[in-house]
Amino acid sequence: MAGLLFLAFAFLAVGQAGANRNEARTAADAAALAAALDTRDQLRDEWVENVLDPMKWNDIFNGLGVPFDGCARADQLAAQNDATVVCAALPGLPPGYKVEATTNKTVGDSIVPGTEDKRSVQEATAVIERICDFDPPGVDADADVLPTLTCDGREWPLDPHELGDLPKPEDLFDVHLAD
């Protein structure tokens, strides 16, 4: 009987640790995605500001031209998930964020000695990938003609005199967790 009781408590300890680890995983994933989505929105805003200058588009679609300051948003999401994060922007292509989340709650008291002060730590990486292509204009290109933007199979013909229906951030960039 004592053996069964011990096993029950051991399974409970493993369950507590697993739940705490899942909380850290959720916090890390949410924080990394939040940081990347925040920067994706800034990249779209930068593109809108420069839509009439297609020579700048390629840099913008490659993640250049905006500060990668989405870590503040990662901190907010981690706090909502009862965790703290260490966040860093990832340069290169595709750009993104790497986040390490630590739960604020400990695993708690259990039959396993030394677990009462242990916190779970998990990492996540989110990347921002361009999903648009266009043919860059030549040096002598007509200023009244903008390249057609093709995003994930959808064409966006852009008229420099009528820019009312511009793509949204999610039309220009894909944000997802990476391995």
Buried (B, 14 or more C-beta within 10 A) or exposed (E): EEEEEEEEEEEEBEEBBEBBBEBBBBBBBBBBBBBBBBBBBBBBEBBBEBBEEBEBBEEBBBBEBBEBEBBEBBBBBBBEBBBBBBBBBBEEEBBBBBBBBBBBEBBBEBBBEEBEEBBBBBBBBBBBBBBBEBEEBEEEEEEEEBBEBBBEEEEBEBEEEEEEEBBEBBBBBBBBBBE
